[in-house]
């Protein structure tokens, strides 16, 4: 019987090329079948574990097309390798098939790992991985790692099916040679086409739909390619006009702007933030204590009145009724990496987050060093490793008096349960709050700035006494009036919701216990989230930034709710303006703040403009008034922080230019490491 892979050709090269084309088409079909099978399993698991897409047909069509695009692009490079093996190896078709199967298996393992990451975080992995050190990547991976038998078995079975299909189909000849040639040509055209693996997000009804539709391998490689080929425009950073000059404090459309005073210090400006908080407080006898509590992952989606998922923070809700509550408040970042610099110093992001500059962080002014210069005792308390995101170094650069972390937390407390991989972030929120109360009971009598940063609202969402909070979760579903049909959807995230209730209870424990301390009466509490956790599906592009802000004190004259938009970048300017106007706290005349201060107008408006950095490598979001720019797409913001894509080319170009101008200044921070002159800085750090 004639071997179907042998051709009657005198030219050996032509003969072997035809053989490679035909055999390659057959084994590639096996690879494509497995890609589609992986996608079907991914969609099935996501629907079972979380929810169905809002537009299933659209998601399936895009998913198939993006999978096909990935397959074609990979196939061209695989064909080059396959052809070379055929030309070099004479007659040993089994070895050629094994080489193809090995490379395809490697590609499949990458695809399965990226799919597993997406299933855990509900976010496809992109270029943000390049902003973290190897130790940070390992720590984050271990936190979300799940070494369950099903996952391992699934990996092994899928790879085994791939090998069996490749071996089986390599022995068949049902694909005509012409079809094989067309397939290879299509794969070549796919590479040349430049088609992106990133569809326009505005075409999808929700963030969940978009993330489900994209091919996770294609997404990762597209983001990686964009990251490594990104070309920022070369500019003369010392030219007088390399950045557009801003000559007024308010633009014609009511947006706060700044006049920067020195081109060598890109964000240096006059400190003219007005005191908008003083009228809400009775007079303290002395400068008040400031306690800032940053709750990991706390988003408005599930906290506060009007939360679209219903509120799972009953204590914070009750506290908000006695507080100044900012319901349309924004985190400056989509992950934790920039939270402390944004809140405490209203600082620029630099390339990968301000703290990522490490020892190259330029001298800067923050609440920590300014208040320390005014006889405040400064302290930071957490239950995790401060090497993560360079937080410890950032605090040290600010000459903070004391820090508590996993390394010196104390043996009297219990760390959070470890996940199946044996990893724990450290001490949970409840232990952190007990530790904080005990610590503050022994604090000096002088005014203090205390920063408390939690960590429990993070994968793997495992806390001490979880069963207690799972019961509270079921009770809260009843309180919220969730129907029996709806409850099943909520129960898919029961560990997360129960952890939210746990963190809320921890803050309650802190406030109630600290109330017994005489210092309670002379304290202002500021509570916010660092960003909205992503493991419950995110509704919109701005949802991940939407967090609550609560300002509470026994000395409040009256409570208020504000619909006006403000952000993390506005906290430090407003706190310093309040302390300066009412307690003669010395503040610098020139500052490096990005934010202009909190807006306490009760009706919905936004007088601010600022960038929002989604990940350490993605700075493409910008807020300007009631408009939001994301990935070159313009959205209108409504009074509940919902967004809708709109067509307004003039406004889109305006926001693109605003983002460009910010990036130019931000780039200068990384290049020359300058934010404030020594003549300003040394007045507040020369203790």
Secondary structure, DSSP 8 states (H G I E B T S, - for coil): ---TT----S-HHHHHHHHHHHHHHHHHHHHHHHHHHHHHHHHHHHHHHT---SSHHHHHHHHHHHHHHHHHHHHHHHHHHHHHHHHHS-S-HHHHHHHHHHHHHHHHHHHHHHHHHHHHHSS---GGGGGS-HHHHHHHHHHH----HHHHHHHHHHHHHHHHHHHHHTT---S-HHHHHHHHHHHHHHHHH---S---GGGSSSHHHHHHHS-HHHHHHHHHHHHHT-------TTSTTSS-----SB-TTS-B---B--TTSTT-EE------SGGGB---SSS-EEEEEEETT--GGGSSTT-TT----HHHHHHHTTSEEEEEEE-SBSSGGGHHHHHHH----TTT-GGGGGGG------HHHHHHHTT-EEEEEESS-TTGGGHHHHHHHTT-SEEE-TTSS-TTS-B----TTS---SB-HHHHHHHHHHHHHTS-SS-EEEEEE---SSTT---TTHHHHHHHHHHHHHHTT--HHHHHHHHTTHHHHHHHHHHHHHHHHHHHHHTTSGGGGGEEEEEEESS--SSS---STTGGGEEEEEEE-TTBS--EEE-S-EEGGGHHHHHHHHHHHHH-----SEE--S-------SSS----EEEEBSBTTB--EEEETTEEEETTEEEEE-TTS-EEE---HHHHHHHHHHHHHHHHHHHHHHHH--SS-HHHHHHHH--
